[in-house]
Amino acid sequence: MGKSQKKTGKGRLDKYYKLAKEQGYRARSAFKLIQLNKKFNFLESARCCIDLCAAPGGWLQVASKYMPVNSVIIGVDLVPIKPIPRVVTFASDITTPQCRNLIRAEVKDWKADVVLHDGAPNVGTAWVQDAYGQSELVLMSLKLAVEFLVKGGTFVTKVFRSADYNNLIWVFNQLFGKVEATKPPSSRNVSAEIFVVCREFLAPKYIDPKFLDPKHVFKDLSASIPDDPDKPTRAHNAEANVFQPDKKRRKRDGYEDGNYTLFKSIPASEFIHDTDPISVLGSVNKITFQSDEEKQWLILDITSGDVKANCNDLKVLGKGDFKTLIKWRLALREELGLDVKRKDTEDATETVQITDAVDEEQMIQDELERLNAENAARAKRNRRRANEVRTKTIQRMQLQMTAPMDIGLELQDASLGGQDDFFDLQGAEKGMRKRGGVITLVGADGVVIQESEGEDDGKGSDDEMLDSDEERERKTRELENELDGMYESYQGRLRERDAKFKVKEGREKNKEREAWTGIKEDNSSDDDDSDAEEGGWEEMERAKENGDNSSSGDESDDEDERSQVSNKKRALPSAKSSRDTKRARLLTNLKEPIPSGSQASKIWFSQDIFAGIDDDLEGIEDRRHDDIEMEDSSDDDDGNDDVEMEGNDDQDEIVDAEEGEEWDDEDDFEVVPQAEEDVDLWDVSNVDEDALKQAHIQKHGLTTAEAVTLAQQLVNREKSKTQLINDGFNRYSLNAKDGLPSWFLDDENKHYKPNIPVTKEAIAALRAKQRALDARPIKKIAEAKARKKYKAAQRLEKAMKKAEGVNDTSDMSEREKASQIEKLMRKGLSKGKPQKEIKLVVAKGVHKGVQGRPKGVKGRYTMVDSRMKKEVRAKKRAEKANKKRKRA
Ligand SMILES: C[S@@+](CC[C@H](N)C(=O)[O-])C[C@H]1O[C@@H](n2cnc3c(N)ncnc32)[C@H](O)[C@@H]1O
């Protein structure tokens, strides 16, 4: 679809499109939420928000901007959403239980203050079907909303003005205290969309499942589409009005064609003689008794007071009243001889049977629903109980009452009764499961492996699940993953508690970069070195035989050796990220932008004071950044807007973020292209560790005593390359660390490392380097001094030029020249123009709270408090007194 067509056609690229582009919103629809929020103010006070159908994320951006920092914001859509800071997103269909489970896992036992829904079905079929699909989607989102909303919460949804509109509003009214439909100015007038803001969620203990069942809520729609084209729609509606009289749907479709009368009454004889009495009952307001014959019927015994009252206003009748009228009609027909008695009876039986059948069906249906609801309530209770236990466990962890080790012990405690093995993880898991501890485990690939919520797990008992060895192994793995996750969160808390922890950790890692653990072979740069090419055992043997001489005579060899000092210990970022992905979803968020830090610690470390540290930890941060980039890029791959949004009916135009191509469709939605970010993606295959290492050494030099010692030994030929290689094979090297839990690795890292000797000289060299570094002036000061010097030199030069001029003049005596030159030189050597005095203005009295220049103050000024002004005055006084004393 061409760009030009869109720009002119329908005036798509309107002011909101441009505004969105200017302000960095991904979709112009962002302004709809901004305007809704301006009117109803639900975002500012919300701490948890769930956005259903959120792609590409315009509403999420708004929520993230307007909600308080540290709020929980979750976005779900069929298509992946590109990452947004402070927002958790995932791709899922909101109509599926899987989506509900994902949200549950994310919010844990929190409740959402706001649930947003701007969904539109991704089909482009007939308008009626689309509208119905949209209404169904709304009902599905309402279903999620009632599950996750807190009492008093707000649900914002988009609804299309269609036949279902009133039904939806009716349902909303049953569940919310205030329901308001509004059309924000940014929603195009041509669009049928309208936004309903439902506030003050009533959170009833029991919600009739019918409220959330499209089959019930939109029953009339199907009723209005005749199965049998011959049967008039009116009859269908009328029947529905009789059998489902309590639902106020009569006027939803307006008045039947050709009938614009508000009030309709018919004579009783018409009702008695009509072959379709039910339709009659459903379509009229009143049955009158005006003719003589009809008046006679009024005095018959069968015409009870109830019947008379019922005939008076049919629109207020219930199902029982209608039945009474039908029975009365049959009895009267029998009385009048219109039907023979037997036939009448049959007729009556038949009719009653129909009614009873309907009733019976209804009863069975009701009973089933009641049982279902009871089951659901029981399951929910269990889930809630399990959640409570889980929350307590997490809280205990957060309050440092339980360390990850304690968890193992707790599990053991739980399994004691069952005589389980002390380290039987499976037993421990069972124990945890009993307490509702294990809810969702996420596999290494981030896929939810298993879901279990207390007794709610309908897929067989644990015993069944643990039948096979494979299953058992899997369980054990999962539990280990969870323990890993707990450990990670424990580490996170440590970090939060101890601000220095991160710095320490950074230093550790930096040290690790430099730490010597052996020499790595580099064949590419060592083609001529036969020793290096062979390496390994032979090399060691030969080295033993030849002593140190194998390469001592070769200068270039030594060069190579120096360049080859590399770091085997350095872990690739992927190692960390893979460990991260193992984290149990229960405890930590896989999609956290920076996995190793909490929000609080991030804020803490964003302070200026830590700016220098960042420099020091540059390497580490770079890698962490790469980690994130990698995550982002994977998201990006998924989140190709072009593909994502294809077929989305509710989208006006979608502009491809990369190519600027636009895609136009039905309604009121544009994705705004973002400025291309110049992002270098981290590519595992392209990482040249040696090059990185070299660059680091080039920039910072050797920073550990071990490295300097080894370098000195190499330069002084005290050690050969072969010896260093041999030293590299020690009991600490080549240790497979796969599958070891992170807490174990962390602990091991503290002690399990080779002890590399360092020399006094190396330490002295490093200290000298450090002292030189300390002695260096701060860059700004050095610059200021240089500027000063430069200006002084300029002044002197100028003075000398002038002095030369004076010297060359002939119309001055030598004495005058000398005095003039002296004056000029004094000026040239002076410190330049004295700086204008800065006036100190006390910020009190008339100047209190004044913004901008205080009244009556000219020239340079600075606002100070009275203390400073007093001190300056005192200083001046003291100086003056000193001068006087000296003169005296
Ligand atoms: C109008 S867009 C939402 C725009 C969003 N509010 C924003 O500001 O960026 C409608 C979205 O609904 C999504 N959607 C439609 N059906 C869905 C479903 N069953 N589950 C989840 N998302 C759905 C579509 O993928 C589409 O991205």
PDBQT file of the ligand as one rigid body, heavy atoms in Angstrom, charges set to zero:
ROOT
HETATM    1  C1  LIG A 901      -5.239  -1.930  18.366  1.00  0.00    +0.000 C 
HETATM    2  S1  LIG A 901      -3.997  -3.058  18.688  1.00  0.00    +0.000 S 
HETATM    3  C2  LIG A 901      -3.528  -2.584  20.306  1.00  0.00    +0.000 C 
HETATM    4  C3  LIG A 901      -2.727  -1.335  20.341  1.00  0.00    +0.000 C 
HETATM    5  C4  LIG A 901      -2.131  -1.023  21.681  1.00  0.00    +0.000 C 
HETATM    6  N1  LIG A 901      -3.147  -0.642  22.631  1.00  0.00    +0.000 N 
HETATM    7  C5  LIG A 901      -1.092   0.072  21.601  1.00  0.00    +0.000 C 
HETATM    8  O1  LIG A 901      -1.339   1.154  22.056  1.00  0.00    +0.000 OA
HETATM    9  O2  LIG A 901      -0.024  -0.159  21.066  1.00  0.00    +0.000 OA
HETATM   10  C6  LIG A 901      -4.886  -4.517  18.896  1.00  0.00    +0.000 C 
HETATM   11  C7  LIG A 901      -4.027  -5.700  19.265  1.00  0.00    +0.000 C 
HETATM   12  O3  LIG A 901      -4.877  -6.744  19.685  1.00  0.00    +0.000 OA
HETATM   13  C8  LIG A 901      -4.159  -7.936  19.494  1.00  0.00    +0.000 C 
HETATM   14  N2  LIG A 901      -5.035  -9.092  19.628  1.00  0.00    +0.000 N 
HETATM   15  C9  LIG A 901      -6.088  -9.428  18.884  1.00  0.00    +0.000 A 
HETATM   16  N3  LIG A 901      -6.613 -10.582  19.318  1.00  0.00    +0.000 NA
HETATM   17  C10 LIG A 901      -5.883 -10.980  20.382  1.00  0.00    +0.000 A 
HETATM   18  C11 LIG A 901      -5.914 -12.091  21.260  1.00  0.00    +0.000 A 
HETATM   19  N4  LIG A 901      -6.846 -13.023  21.128  1.00  0.00    +0.000 N 
HETATM   20  N5  LIG A 901      -4.991 -12.175  22.226  1.00  0.00    +0.000 NA
HETATM   21  C12 LIG A 901      -4.050 -11.231  22.364  1.00  0.00    +0.000 A 
HETATM   22  N6  LIG A 901      -3.966 -10.154  21.566  1.00  0.00    +0.000 NA
HETATM   23  C13 LIG A 901      -4.871 -10.034  20.580  1.00  0.00    +0.000 A 
HETATM   24  C14 LIG A 901      -3.570  -7.749  18.134  1.00  0.00    +0.000 C 
HETATM   25  O4  LIG A 901      -2.453  -8.574  17.943  1.00  0.00    +0.000 OA
HETATM   26  C15 LIG A 901      -3.216  -6.279  18.136  1.00  0.00    +0.000 C 
HETATM   27  O5  LIG A 901      -1.859  -6.095  18.380  1.00  0.00    +0.000 OA
ENDROOT
TORSDOF 0
